[in-house]
Amino acid sequence: MYAAGSLFQLLRDGRPRTRAELAAETGLARSTVTQRVDSLLASNLIGPADKAASTGGRPPTRFAFNPNARFVLAADIGATHARLALTDLACEVLAEAADELLVAAGPEPVLSWVNATGQKLIAKVGRDPADLLGVGIGLPGPVEHSTGRPVSPPIMPGWDGFDVQGYLEDRFGAVALVDNDVNIMALGEHFAHWSNAPHMMFVKVATGIGSGLISDGRLHRGAQGAAGDMGHLQLPHGTDVVCRCGNTGCLEAVASGAAIAAKLAARGIQAASSGDVVTLARGGNIEALQLLRQAGRDIGEVLAAAVSLFNPSVIVIGGSLSQAGEHLIAGVREIVYRRSLPLATQDLRIVQSSTGDRAGIIGAAVMVIDHALAPAQVDLMIAAPAGT
Amino acid sequence: MYAAGSLFQLLRDGRPRTRAELAAETGLARSTVTQRVDSLLASNLIGPADKAASTGGRPPTRFAFNPNARFVLAADIGATHARLALTDLACEVLAEAADELLVAAGPEPVLSWVNATGQKLIAKVGRDPADLLGVGIGLPGPVEHSTGRPVSPPIMPGWDGFDVQGYLEDRFGAVALVDNDVNIMALGEHFAHWSNAPHMMFVKVATGIGSGLISDGRLHRGAQGAAGDMGHLQLPHGTDVVCRCGNTGCLEAVASGAAIAAKLAARGIQAASSGDVVTLARGGNIEALQLLRQAGRDIGEVLAAAVSLFNPSVIVIGGSLSQAGEHLIAGVREIVYRRSLPLATQDLRIVQSSTGDRAGIIGAAVMVIDHALAPAQVDLMIAAPAGT
């Protein structure tokens, strides 16, 4: 617990420190600090920063975290759209790519796109592939995070149990982490805008509906990684709409982008996807706006119970439908503030996502960095000099 | 981060270590280890254990965590019943007391009972009051944990905003921590039986209904400390029973001990409290058993959504009504396994509380120990020798 990885955690705050300052701050022996600083320098995870002020003679060197030591490949796979980015260790995007891609085509075409496009991006930014810290990927279905395999994902034929993690680790020669798309969006939104809010709920409203829970600053994945699955909760006012999951009355069957598009189509308005719903709403189509507001209310009915149970300080509404204006979120607010327990809504904020369609890739990068720069991982990363 | 408190965390696992082993394990300088071991010895938090094997000469001393260095006062206040215990730092109960006490009598009579009875217990076990590590107390209503004050507790007239923490710290001269009773029961049950289950839900079914959530081994309190408040969620099949909270159709208005007693009384069966319901059920009263099973189903309706959202690996049903036999829990299982998402119930266990009415005091002790033996707190506790 006191090895180089722990020393490195201190430096991740970005503040440069001398060897003497590190020894004073940690109580480590000077010789130990020197040895560990040398290992971290060799790994390039830290580098010399400015020179420290000194009372005379040659000023001692300060060392600081080097966010460019490694880079991360982050992928966000949606139902019909895929997005890829390289980021540095501070989650700054270095390069990105996006494409129309059907997840239903199965793992091979999707992941080979990730591989080919990822390699191209790495070549484009001119980085050594050996500097890849890891690959993070979000998929639009339930994922067993510990093994990196999808678990009975409803809209991903061919993916059930597929070893996504192993596939990517083989191709890229670096650790790969897999999670569902809503969890990584929650991580991304929390990292980018809400790191001061320990308890957050992120709700994605797009073709489907799901949520990601942040508890005490950390993603709450649950026992099977299934936490946050609110799309298939029953609406209090039961309906008899059949859901793609086989049940009736699921929130997603009533309030998702796909459901709204179907309702519009039934009224003779051309709409086949959540994208069409957004376009219609932005163009001021009254029926689209009304349906979005009602979808917000339906989502609010389910969220009201979630708010009482989980007591977040902020709910972020993201996903493509959240970009269609204020109607959806107005419906959510209308019901949540009316139905949740007063104590739980006392300081509750319900806001629109600010990261927009970048939430997923930022979160995928956060997932990799949090894992791969943890003390024990850093210790493994550093080739320990003989005798330690 | 590398001070005496951190060194102490190593020793909390109970394994004795020599100074040399501590230096090797931590990378701390030998002189630093010696100084910190001396501080911890002076504080009595560690003590010499057995002698280590040596290759010759005087064997070096091993040091180990001393659970008797301090003790904790733990209180669990229910609606009509109060329970108090002293425990050591391993949560072993040293002495306990219980009394019928109405929380509705207000803070002064209840807390002065805690004070008087606590002092008596301390005298009884013959401990120095200065060795009191802290006081933990659970109250039957919402509590702002950070300030130790109840927040609009519905069944606790006179307690709203009362400085429970300050009151107890003044009387006992030690840190006091306050939480709601269900949260501390969740902590106690998790500590005693489920420390290997990172995600747990504890449901208390007694006069009222509430739950406590354990996320990744830690209590999820939520933004206002209101997390887990499931008693006032609406049942999917709406009812028009008026709840004490002023709403209609709340779970608690239909499925609590108070609600079942009222239903029995309406059928001409003598029952005025959840205690009467338990007695009737244990005596085999068919109507009581039927009502308990139905209460379990109603609780299951609300839990089904909670399971999909939170994805625990175990749900523990506690509170007085859980002691009335298997009917309540059978009703819960019946609905949760039918209505929750298949992935979330894959390995889900729904079990009866094993700590019974001791869950609260164990949890109150855990709350104090986790807080007061954290590294930074231990550093504060230890008077640092000159020059450090």
Boltz contact constraints between the chains, C-beta under 6 A:
constraints:
  - contact:
      token1: [A, 2]
      token2: [B, 26]
      max_distance: 6.0
  - contact:
      token1: [A, 2]
      token2: [B, 27]
      max_distance: 6.0
  - contact:
      token1: [A, 26]
      token2: [B, 2]
      max_distance: 6.0
  - contact:
      token1: [A, 27]
      token2: [B, 2]
      max_distance: 6.0
  - contact:
      token1: [A, 27]
      token2: [B, 28]
      max_distance: 6.0
  - contact:
      token1: [A, 27]
      token2: [B, 32]
      max_distance: 6.0
  - contact:
      token1: [A, 28]
      token2: [B, 27]
      max_distance: 6.0
  - contact:
      token1: [A, 29]
      token2: [B, 29]
      max_distance: 6.0
  - contact:
      token1: [A, 32]
      token2: [B, 27]
      max_distance: 6.0
  - contact:
      token1: [A, 142]
      token2: [B, 343]
      max_distance: 6.0
  - contact:
      token1: [A, 151]
      token2: [B, 343]
      max_distance: 6.0
  - contact:
      token1: [A, 199]
      token2: [B, 222]
      max_distance: 6.0
  - contact:
      token1: [A, 199]
      token2: [B, 223]
      max_distance: 6.0
  - contact:
      token1: [A, 215]
      token2: [B, 215]
      max_distance: 6.0
  - contact:
      token1: [A, 215]
      token2: [B, 220]
      max_distance: 6.0
  - contact:
      token1: [A, 220]
      token2: [B, 215]
      max_distance: 6.0
  - contact:
      token1: [A, 222]
      token2: [B, 199]
      max_distance: 6.0
  - contact:
      token1: [A, 222]
      token2: [B, 311]
      max_distance: 6.0
  - contact:
      token1: [A, 223]
      token2: [B, 199]
      max_distance: 6.0
  - contact:
      token1: [A, 223]
      token2: [B, 311]
      max_distance: 6.0
  - contact:
      token1: [A, 223]
      token2: [B, 313]
      max_distance: 6.0
  - contact:
      token1: [A, 224]
      token2: [B, 311]
      max_distance: 6.0
  - contact:
      token1: [A, 224]
      token2: [B, 343]
      max_distance: 6.0
  - contact:
      token1: [A, 224]
      token2: [B, 346]
      max_distance: 6.0
  - contact:
      token1: [A, 226]
      token2: [B, 311]
      max_distance: 6.0
  - contact:
      token1: [A, 226]
      token2: [B, 343]
      max_distance: 6.0
  - contact:
      token1: [A, 226]
      token2: [B, 344]
      max_distance: 6.0
  - contact:
      token1: [A, 227]
      token2: [B, 310]
      max_distance: 6.0
  - contact:
      token1: [A, 227]
      token2: [B, 311]
      max_distance: 6.0
  - contact:
      token1: [A, 229]
      token2: [B, 308]
      max_distance: 6.0
  - contact:
      token1: [A, 229]
      token2: [B, 341]
      max_distance: 6.0
  - contact:
      token1: [A, 232]
      token2: [B, 341]
      max_distance: 6.0
  - contact:
      token1: [A, 233]
      token2: [B, 305]
      max_distance: 6.0
  - contact:
      token1: [A, 233]
      token2: [B, 308]
      max_distance: 6.0
  - contact:
      token1: [A, 236]
      token2: [B, 236]
      max_distance: 6.0
  - contact:
      token1: [A, 305]
      token2: [B, 233]
      max_distance: 6.0
  - contact:
      token1: [A, 305]
      token2: [B, 305]
      max_distance: 6.0
  - contact:
      token1: [A, 306]
      token2: [B, 309]
      max_distance: 6.0
  - contact:
      token1: [A, 308]
      token2: [B, 229]
      max_distance: 6.0
  - contact:
      token1: [A, 308]
      token2: [B, 233]
      max_distance: 6.0
  - contact:
      token1: [A, 309]
      token2: [B, 306]
      max_distance: 6.0
  - contact:
      token1: [A, 310]
      token2: [B, 227]
      max_distance: 6.0
  - contact:
      token1: [A, 311]
      token2: [B, 222]
      max_distance: 6.0
  - contact:
      token1: [A, 311]
      token2: [B, 223]
      max_distance: 6.0
  - contact:
      token1: [A, 311]
      token2: [B, 224]
      max_distance: 6.0
  - contact:
      token1: [A, 311]
      token2: [B, 226]
      max_distance: 6.0
  - contact:
      token1: [A, 311]
      token2: [B, 227]
      max_distance: 6.0
  - contact:
      token1: [A, 313]
      token2: [B, 223]
      max_distance: 6.0
  - contact:
      token1: [A, 341]
      token2: [B, 229]
      max_distance: 6.0
  - contact:
      token1: [A, 341]
      token2: [B, 232]
      max_distance: 6.0
  - contact:
      token1: [A, 343]
      token2: [B, 142]
      max_distance: 6.0
  - contact:
      token1: [A, 343]
      token2: [B, 151]
      max_distance: 6.0
  - contact:
      token1: [A, 343]
      token2: [B, 224]
      max_distance: 6.0
  - contact:
      token1: [A, 343]
      token2: [B, 226]
      max_distance: 6.0
  - contact:
      token1: [A, 344]
      token2: [B, 226]
      max_distance: 6.0
  - contact:
      token1: [A, 346]
      token2: [B, 224]
      max_distance: 6.0
